[in-house]
Amino acid sequence: KKAGMFQGDPHISLVMGVASGQPAKPEWVPLLKGEMLPGTHWQVICVGRKEVWDLQRKALEEGGNVRTGLEDTFYLPNGDRAGSNGELVEALAKITREVGREIATAEEARRILGLKR
């Protein structure tokens, strides 16, 4: 954006917890966020077990977006194995509300991502 290569707000995914990648350290989230341009839309993608939930909570507290699914973790916050993507989504929605955030509607998500209907 600074070099004039694109217009609009950037979208960044912080992929953490993957082999040979960034570790899933919640304390890194504010540091990485601090390097982003104003107006950046960002999310955390984390692969793992318990660290997934701590990292997602920190991202939500810092104003980021989150996502989940069996491609990222098989485990719920309490350590039980998830039986479906729906269980993971419910768990993440609960954390989202605990930190005082709301779940985006489909229309809000389209707007955030710059998608047309």
C-alpha positions in Angstrom: 0.0 0.0 0.0 2.8 2.4 0.9 4.4 1.7 -2.5 1.1 2.3 -4.3 0.8 -1.3 -5.4 -2.8 -1.6 -4.2 -5.6 0.5 -2.8 -7.9 -0.1 0.1 -7.2 -1.7 3.5 -4.9 -4.7 3.7 -6.1 -8.1 4.9 -3.6 -10.1 6.9 -3.7 -13.6 8.3 -1.3 -14.4 11.1 -0.7 -18.1 10.7 0.7 -19.5 13.9 1.5 -22.8 15.4 2.4 -24.6 12.2 5.6 -26.6 11.8 8.5 -24.4 10.8 6.4 -21.3 11.2 5.6 -18.7 13.9 5.0 -20.3 17.3 1.5 -19.9 18.8 2.4 -17.3 21.4 -0.4 -15.0 22.4 2.1 -12.4 23.7 3.3 -11.9 20.1 -0.2 -10.7 18.9 0.1 -7.1 20.1 3.6 -6.9 18.7 2.5 -8.2 15.2 -0.5 -5.9 15.3 1.7 -3.0 16.0 3.5 -3.5 12.7 0.2 -3.3 10.7 -1.0 -0.2 8.8 -4.0 1.6 10.3 -7.2 0.1 8.9 -5.8 -3.3 8.4 -8.3 -6.2 8.7 -6.5 -9.1 10.3 -7.1 -12.6 11.7 -5.2 -15.3 13.6 -5.1 -18.8 12.1 -3.7 -21.3 14.6 -3.0 -25.0 14.4 -2.7 -27.0 17.6 -4.5 -27.9 20.8 -4.9 -25.7 23.9 -2.7 -22.9 22.4 -5.4 -22.4 19.7 -7.9 -21.1 22.2 -5.5 -18.9 24.1 -4.3 -17.3 20.8 -7.8 -16.8 19.5 -8.8 -15.1 22.8 -5.8 -12.7 22.6 -6.6 -11.9 18.9 -10.2 -11.1 19.9 -9.0 -8.9 22.8 -6.7 -7.0 20.4 -9.5 -6.4 17.9 -8.6 -9.1 15.4 -10.9 -11.6 13.7 -10.8 -15.3 14.2 -11.8 -18.5 12.5 -11.8 -22.2 13.4 -12.4 -25.6 12.0 -11.2 -29.2 12.1 -8.4 -28.2 9.7 -6.9 -26.2 12.6 -7.7 -28.3 15.7 -9.5 -31.4 16.8 -9.8 -30.3 20.4 -12.3 -28.1 22.3 -11.0 -25.6 25.0 -11.6 -28.2 27.7 -9.3 -30.7 25.9 -12.2 -33.0 24.7 -12.1 -34.1 21.1 -14.5 -32.1 18.9 -17.1 -34.1 17.1 -17.8 -31.5 14.4 -16.9 -28.1 13.1 -20.1 -26.8 14.7 -18.8 -27.6 18.2 -15.6 -25.7 17.4 -17.6 -22.7 16.1 -19.8 -22.7 19.2 -16.7 -22.8 21.5 -15.2 -19.9 19.6 -18.4 -17.9 19.6 -18.6 -18.3 23.4 -15.0 -16.9 23.8 -15.9 -14.1 21.4 -18.8 -13.1 23.6 -16.7 -13.5 26.8 -14.3 -10.8 25.6 -17.2 -8.5 24.8 -17.3 -8.9 21.0 -20.1 -9.9 18.8 -20.3 -12.5 16.0 -20.3 -10.9 12.5 -23.4 -11.6 10.4 -22.8 -12.9 6.9 -23.4 -9.4 5.5 -20.9 -7.9 7.9 -18.3 -10.6 7.0 -18.8 -9.8 3.3 -18.2 -6.1 4.0 -15.1 -6.8 6.1 -13.7 -9.0 3.4 -14.7 -6.7 0.6 -16.9 -9.3 -1.1 -19.8 -8.5 -3.3 -23.1 -10.3 -2.7 
